[in-house]
Amino acid sequence: MTATEQNVLQALLELERAVASMSAAHPKPDLRPLFSRIDELTRQLPRDTNPSLLHYLNKKSYEKARLFLQGHEAENARGNCHGHT
């Protein structure tokens, strides 16, 4: 895993934690900086990045991207985007 991919994974995990805490958080966290960070990191990924990962990130399928980066690609259910790779 590249350093940028590691940073993407950390940002995705941070987003997941923030979303999980929303029901009890007062005030609610502003998730926009996390989305911006993930978008910026996605733009920094090299051209030879796995097409599935790029697809997940570009389609905002953040849970699928996280599972991919954690080596759990088999857990990703096939969606409506057939033939994306």
Buried (B, 14 or more C-beta within 10 A) or exposed (E): EEEBBEBBBEBBEBBBEBEEEEEEEEEEBEEEEBBEBBBEBBEBBEEEBBEBBBBBBEEEBBEBBBBBBEEEBEEBEEEEEEEBE
